[in-house]
Amino acid sequence: MPRYIIERELPGAGSLSPDQLQAISEKSCSVLSNLGPSIQWVHSYVTDNAIYCIYNAPNEELIRQHAEQGGFPVTRISQIRSVIDPMTAETKVGQPSSAIA
């Protein structure tokens, strides 16, 4: 299944309280439950002014439906084509890497 990164510009995101983050998470999970098992939230990174979310989904449209139903901003959606890390530097030619199918 394709994996996506969603950028959500949200000024002050880094100052959200644990209770606010929990409420956002609960809302997201509720919408995901209604959309069915074909879309999965992996995790999110909270920065000072944005939240970056990693999702597995069959297409970008389903991610947009999730955002609309949850009232979440969407600045950009990008499909993740590969994942690299320090181990990638040690991968020999011909051996599988950390690519996402």
Secondary structure as GFF3:
##gff-version 3
##sequence-region A 1 101
A	DSSP	beta_strand	3	9	.	.	.	ID=ss1
A	DSSP	three_ten_helix	13	15	.	.	.	ID=ss2
A	DSSP	alpha_helix	18	35	.	.	.	ID=ss3
A	DSSP	beta_strand	40	46	.	.	.	ID=ss4
A	DSSP	beta_strand	50	56	.	.	.	ID=ss5
A	DSSP	alpha_helix	60	70	.	.	.	ID=ss6
A	DSSP	beta_strand	76	80	.	.	.	ID=ss7
A	DSSP	three_ten_helix	86	90	.	.	.	ID=ss8
###
